[in-house]
Amino acid sequence: RARGMNMDHNFETAYFAISEDMKHGSPLVCSYPACRDKGVKFLYCAFCKDTGAKRQFRERHNHGADDETVRRSSQVSQTPTETPSTS
């Protein structure tokens, strides 16, 4: 369960759609309605193969790339799969 969320926000009801070809910095939207309504709070890190908080993404997940490279490579994938959310 994510910190500060209702008990029904869990691995079965809240997840991110992440595809195998998702680009670094792609926005992730939680499947849980209350999270989805609040907008994007997580981005995908292609180096870690994991989610990263949007507000700290550049500091924690730039992995030596400059900001322009990260920004240019960011795009939403069209073929998602389900991954548990930690939002």
C-alpha positions in Angstrom: 0.0 0.0 0.0 1.3 3.5 -0.8 2.0 5.9 1.9 -1.0 8.1 2.8 -3.4 6.2 0.5 -6.7 4.4 1.3 -6.5 0.7 2.2 -8.1 -0.2 -1.2 -5.0 1.3 -3.0 -3.0 -1.9 -3.3 -1.2 -4.1 -5.8 -4.5 -5.3 -7.3 -6.2 -2.0 -7.7 -3.3 0.4 -8.3 -0.6 -0.2 -11.0 1.3 1.6 -13.8 1.1 0.5 -17.4 4.8 -0.1 -18.5 5.8 -1.5 -21.9 9.1 -3.2 -22.7 10.0 -0.4 -25.1 9.0 2.5 -22.8 11.4 5.4 -23.1 13.4 7.0 -20.2 11.4 9.8 -18.6 8.0 8.6 -19.9 5.1 9.8 -17.6 3.3 7.1 -15.6 -0.3 7.3 -14.6 -1.6 5.2 -11.7 -4.7 3.1 -12.5 -6.3 4.0 -9.2 -9.0 6.7 -9.9 -8.0 9.0 -7.0 -4.3 9.0 -8.2 -5.2 9.3 -11.8 -7.3 12.4 -11.1 -4.3 14.1 -9.4 -2.1 13.7 -12.6 1.3 12.3 -13.3 3.5 12.0 -10.2 5.9 9.3 -11.5 8.2 8.9 -14.5 9.8 5.7 -15.9 13.5 5.2 -15.5 14.8 3.0 -18.4 18.2 2.6 -16.6 16.7 1.3 -13.3 13.7 -0.3 -15.1 11.6 1.2 -12.3 9.4 4.2 -11.4 10.8 7.4 -10.1 9.1 10.3 -8.4 8.6 13.2 -10.9 9.8 15.9 -8.5 13.2 14.3 -8.0 13.6 12.4 -11.3 16.3 14.6 -12.8 18.5 14.4 -9.6 18.0 10.6 -9.0 17.6 9.2 -12.5 19.6 11.2 -15.0 22.3 8.6 -15.1 24.8 10.9 -16.8 22.4 12.1 -19.5 21.9 15.8 -19.9 18.4 17.3 -19.4 17.8 17.8 -23.2 18.6 14.1 -23.9 16.1 13.0 -21.1 13.4 15.4 -22.4 13.9 14.3 -26.0 13.6 10.6 -25.2 10.5 11.0 -23.2 7.3 9.7 -24.8 4.3 7.6 -23.8 4.3 4.0 -25.0 1.4 2.6 -26.9 1.6 -1.1 -25.7 1.3 -1.1 -21.9 1.5 -4.0 -19.4 0.5 -3.9 -15.8 3.0 -3.1 -13.1 2.1 -2.5 -9.4 2.0 1.2 -8.4 3.8 2.6 -5.4 2.0 6.0 -5.7 
